[in-house]
Amino acid sequence: MPSHEGNGKTVFITGAAGGIGRALSVGFAAEGYEVVVSDIPAQLEGLRATCALVEAGGGKSHPTTGDVTSKQDCDRMVADAIGWTGHVDILVNCAGILHAKRLEDLSGEEWDRHIAINSRSVLYMTQAVLPDMRKRHWGRIINIASLAARQGIPTEGHYAASKAAVVTLTRVFAQEVGEDGINVNAICPGIILTEMAMNKLGGQEQVRFWEKATALRRLGQPEDVVGPAIFLASEKSDFVTGQALNVCGGLYFH
Ligand SMILES: NC(=O)c1ccc[n+]([C@@H]2O[C@H](COP(=O)([O-])OP(=O)(O)OC[C@H]3O[C@@H](n4cnc5c(N)ncnc54)[C@H](O)[C@@H]3O)[C@@H](O)[C@H]2O)c1
């Protein structure tokens, strides 16, 4: 039996097999949301581990697999979610990749892959959930962009461009669907200590460097993204749309 009351809302989270997506899944479930967790088929075990954590906390979850670069997969996964609870109220677009490389060495394929996974996925997943949200004249879409969208840094030009596109999609979708009762916002995390960030940072020396550069003198944990996402999903943010919120401990200020 769930240890807490459900709130009747379903949240669909992409990239939920680990890192920030897993923390969001556990965090939303703890607030009474039913959680659909999705990731690529190769990550099914990670998804199951996320579901086990949700259920250990008394929450309800449902795994679904697919590739967010495929429109067909996005439509199928959302249909699967609607088959489970009857509705998707909140979509969190969290799937993403970062393979660091200097722009002058970057191939067209690597560029396309980052744009497809980090940006086009937001287009396809949002298109997939909109008809159901429109029917009920309520919805929340939360896009996990990045501080990289604000200022590109060397070896992350393609990633930064893909995340800047996410912020722009957020602003335009917000204007296109606001009249349907749907709010669209982005979160720009700073450095959050997941596998993705550790691969990028390389070692403890880099960790110390970025800690010193951060106002709060620490890097983020995946759980640090949960509170802002819950806020953007809730009625407490009814008048907030088309915005991008930095969640970075004071690493960047614009
Ligand atoms: N960790 C950070 O410091 C940081 C900072 C800013 C933004 N972000 C963003 O937060 C999100 C989560 O990052 P994370 O650090 O938890 O990384 P992560 O690698 O742990 O999670 C990303 C997930 O996306 C999934 N994914 C990749 N390609 C996919 C595809 N084609 N279809 C479906 N799923 C796919 C992966 O399997 C993985 O589970 C990403 O969008 C990332 O860009 C992370």
The ligand as a Gaussian input file, in Angstrom:
#p B3LYP/6-31G(d) Opt

LIG

0 1
 N       24.780000      16.350000     -14.782000
 C       24.924000      17.624000     -15.075000
 O       25.863000      18.311000     -14.592000
 C       23.943000      18.305000     -15.977000
 C       24.017000      19.703000     -16.079000
 C       23.126000      20.364000     -16.901000
 C       22.157000      19.647000     -17.597000
 N       22.109000      18.301000     -17.480000
 C       21.077000      17.604000     -18.247000
 O       20.286000      16.823000     -17.382000
 C       19.780000      15.684000     -18.069000
 C       20.114000      14.421000     -17.282000
 O       21.524000      14.317000     -17.194000
 P       22.283000      13.346000     -16.165000
 O       23.460000      14.057000     -15.673000
 O       21.309000      12.747000     -15.212000
 O       22.838000      12.262000     -17.207000
 P       22.562000      10.698000     -17.366000
 O       23.480000      10.272000     -18.453000
 O       22.621000      10.025000     -16.050000
 O       21.047000      10.650000     -17.871000
 C       20.651000      10.840000     -19.203000
 C       19.712000       9.717000     -19.578000
 O       19.228000       9.972000     -20.910000
 C       19.108000       8.721000     -21.539000
 N       19.127000       8.822000     -22.995000
 C       20.213000       9.082000     -23.779000
 N       19.871000       8.997000     -25.088000
 C       18.545000       8.688000     -25.116000
 C       17.629000       8.451000     -26.170000
 N       17.995000       8.533000     -27.467000
 N       16.339000       8.123000     -25.853000
 C       15.952000       8.036000     -24.553000
 N       16.791000       8.253000     -23.515000
 C       18.070000       8.570000     -23.787000
 C       20.307000       7.931000     -21.032000
 O       20.151000       6.534000     -21.246000
 C       20.389000       8.341000     -19.588000
 O       19.695000       7.444000     -18.731000
 C       20.420000      15.722000     -19.462000
 O       19.517000      16.298000     -20.375000
 C       21.616000      16.623000     -19.265000
 O       22.016000      17.258000     -20.456000
 C       22.977000      17.609000     -16.678000

